[in-house]
Amino acid sequence: MAKQDSTPAAATPARRKAPPAPGAKRNARPAPPPQPRPAPARAATTRPRPPSGVAARWAGVQRFYRETVAELRRVQWPDRLTTRNLTLVVIGMSVALSAVLGAFDLLMTKLFQWLLHF
């Protein structure tokens, strides 16, 4: 036999509903979930033909030229003194590197000549 609850129904506390929020309507239904929007209807017109190969290539060349000119206008060019100094640095490093490589080449040439005549 199942055990019955000995407490009377009146003795159990009744649950109280939370008071409605200020400005809320009583017995208001919750808002329905949002419906997905239908996709926009496509026009029944025919699609435009893509440009020919030559026209597309020419349009690409024109776009490249416009973008190059726009980029060159944004470059911050160095002044004359900075340009001269950096040019001298490049020339000096080129001369030094060519001297080092020339000396290494001469050393290796002499070494192989000595080894071949040994």
C-alpha positions as a Markdown table, in Angstrom:
| # | Residue | x | y | z |
|---|---|---|---|---|
| 1 | Met | 0.0 | 0.0 | 0.0 |
| 2 | Ala | 1.2 | 3.4 | -0.9 |
| 3 | Lys | 1.8 | 5.9 | 1.9 |
| 4 | Gln | -0.5 | 8.9 | 1.7 |
| 5 | Asp | 0.5 | 12.4 | 2.5 |
| 6 | Ser | -0.9 | 13.3 | 5.9 |
| 7 | Thr | -0.8 | 17.1 | 5.5 |
| 8 | Pro | -4.1 | 18.6 | 4.4 |
| 9 | Ala | -4.2 | 20.5 | 1.1 |
| 10 | Ala | -4.9 | 23.7 | 3.0 |
| 11 | Ala | -1.7 | 23.4 | 5.0 |
| 12 | Thr | 0.5 | 23.6 | 1.9 |
| 13 | Pro | 1.3 | 27.2 | 1.0 |
| 14 | Ala | 0.0 | 28.4 | -2.3 |
| 15 | Arg | 2.4 | 29.8 | -4.8 |
| 16 | Arg | 2.0 | 33.4 | -5.5 |
| 17 | Lys | 2.5 | 34.9 | -8.9 |
| 18 | Ala | 5.1 | 37.6 | -9.3 |
| 19 | Pro | 3.6 | 41.1 | -9.6 |
| 20 | Pro | 3.5 | 42.4 | -13.2 |
| 21 | Ala | 6.2 | 44.7 | -14.3 |
| 22 | Pro | 5.4 | 48.4 | -14.3 |
| 23 | Gly | 3.6 | 49.3 | -17.5 |
| 24 | Ala | 2.9 | 45.7 | -18.4 |
| 25 | Lys | -0.6 | 44.8 | -19.5 |
| 26 | Arg | -2.5 | 42.2 | -17.5 |
| 27 | Asn | -3.2 | 38.9 | -19.3 |
| 28 | Ala | -1.0 | 40.0 | -22.2 |
| 29 | Arg | 0.0 | 37.3 | -24.6 |
| 30 | Pro | 3.8 | 36.9 | -25.3 |
| 31 | Ala | 4.9 | 38.3 | -28.6 |
| 32 | Pro | 5.0 | 35.7 | -31.3 |
| 33 | Pro | 8.5 | 34.6 | -32.5 |
| 34 | Pro | 9.9 | 36.7 | -35.4 |
| 35 | Gln | 9.2 | 35.2 | -38.7 |
| 36 | Pro | 12.0 | 35.0 | -41.2 |
| 37 | Arg | 11.8 | 37.5 | -44.0 |
| 38 | Pro | 11.2 | 36.1 | -47.5 |
| 39 | Ala | 14.0 | 36.5 | -50.0 |
| 40 | Pro | 13.6 | 39.6 | -52.2 |
| 41 | Ala | 12.1 | 38.7 | -55.6 |
| 42 | Arg | 14.5 | 38.7 | -58.4 |
| 43 | Ala | 13.8 | 40.7 | -61.5 |
| 44 | Ala | 12.7 | 38.7 | -64.4 |
| 45 | Thr | 15.1 | 40.5 | -66.7 |
| 46 | Thr | 17.9 | 38.7 | -68.5 |
| 47 | Arg | 21.4 | 38.8 | -67.1 |
| 48 | Pro | 23.8 | 41.2 | -68.8 |
| 49 | Arg | 26.4 | 39.6 | -70.9 |
| 50 | Pro | 29.9 | 39.7 | -69.4 |
| 51 | Pro | 32.3 | 42.0 | -71.3 |
| 52 | Ser | 34.5 | 40.4 | -73.9 |
| 53 | Gly | 38.0 | 39.3 | -73.1 |
| 54 | Val | 39.6 | 42.4 | -74.6 |
| 55 | Ala | 37.2 | 44.8 | -72.9 |
| 56 | Ala | 37.7 | 43.1 | -69.6 |
| 57 | Arg | 41.5 | 43.2 | -70.0 |
| 58 | Trp | 41.4 | 46.9 | -70.9 |
| 59 | Ala | 39.1 | 47.7 | -67.9 |
| 60 | Gly | 41.6 | 45.9 | -65.7 |
| 61 | Val | 44.5 | 47.9 | -67.1 |
| 62 | Gln | 42.6 | 51.1 | -66.5 |
| 63 | Arg | 41.7 | 50.2 | -62.9 |
| 64 | Phe | 45.4 | 49.3 | -62.3 |
| 65 | Tyr | 46.5 | 52.6 | -63.6 |
| 66 | Arg | 44.0 | 54.6 | -61.5 |
| 67 | Glu | 44.9 | 52.7 | -58.3 |
| 68 | Thr | 48.6 | 53.2 | -59.0 |
| 69 | Val | 48.3 | 56.9 | -59.5 |
| 70 | Ala | 46.1 | 57.2 | -56.3 |
| 71 | Glu | 48.7 | 55.2 | -54.3 |
| 72 | Leu | 51.6 | 57.4 | -55.6 |
| 73 | Arg | 49.8 | 60.5 | -54.4 |
| 74 | Arg | 49.6 | 59.1 | -50.9 |
| 75 | Val | 53.4 | 58.4 | -50.7 |
| 76 | Gln | 55.4 | 60.6 | -48.5 |
| 77 | Trp | 58.4 | 61.3 | -50.6 |
| 78 | Pro | 61.8 | 62.0 | -48.9 |
| 79 | Asp | 63.4 | 65.4 | -49.3 |
| 80 | Arg | 66.6 | 66.1 | -51.4 |
| 81 | Leu | 69.0 | 65.7 | -48.5 |
| 82 | Thr | 67.6 | 62.4 | -47.3 |
| 83 | Thr | 67.6 | 61.1 | -50.9 |
| 84 | Arg | 71.3 | 62.1 | -51.3 |
| 85 | Asn | 72.4 | 60.5 | -48.0 |
| 86 | Leu | 70.6 | 57.3 | -48.7 |
| 87 | Thr | 72.0 | 57.1 | -52.2 |
| 88 | Leu | 75.5 | 57.5 | -50.8 |
| 89 | Val | 74.8 | 54.7 | -48.3 |
| 90 | Val | 73.7 | 52.4 | -51.1 |
| 91 | Ile | 76.7 | 53.2 | -53.2 |
| 92 | Gly | 79.1 | 52.8 | -50.3 |
| 93 | Met | 77.6 | 49.4 | -49.3 |
| 94 | Ser | 77.7 | 48.2 | -53.0 |
| 95 | Val | 81.4 | 49.1 | -53.2 |
| 96 | Ala | 82.2 | 47.4 | -49.9 |
| 97 | Leu | 80.3 | 44.3 | -50.8 |
| 98 | Ser | 81.9 | 44.1 | -54.2 |
| 99 | Ala | 85.4 | 44.4 | -52.6 |
| 100 | Val | 84.6 | 41.6 | -50.1 |
| 101 | Leu | 83.3 | 39.3 | -52.9 |
| 102 | Gly | 86.2 | 40.2 | -55.2 |
| 103 | Ala | 88.7 | 39.3 | -52.4 |
| 104 | Phe | 86.9 | 36.1 | -51.7 |
| 105 | Asp | 86.9 | 35.2 | -55.4 |
| 106 | Leu | 90.6 | 35.9 | -55.7 |
| 107 | Leu | 91.4 | 33.8 | -52.6 |
| 108 | Met | 89.4 | 30.9 | -53.8 |
| 109 | Thr | 91.0 | 31.1 | -57.3 |
| 110 | Lys | 94.5 | 31.1 | -55.8 |
| 111 | Leu | 93.5 | 28.2 | -53.5 |
| 112 | Phe | 92.2 | 26.0 | -56.4 |
| 113 | Gln | 95.2 | 26.8 | -58.6 |
| 114 | Trp | 97.6 | 25.8 | -55.8 |
| 115 | Leu | 95.6 | 22.6 | -55.2 |
| 116 | Leu | 95.5 | 21.7 | -58.9 |
| 117 | His | 99.3 | 22.2 | -59.3 |
| 118 | Phe | 100.1 | 20.4 | -56.1 |
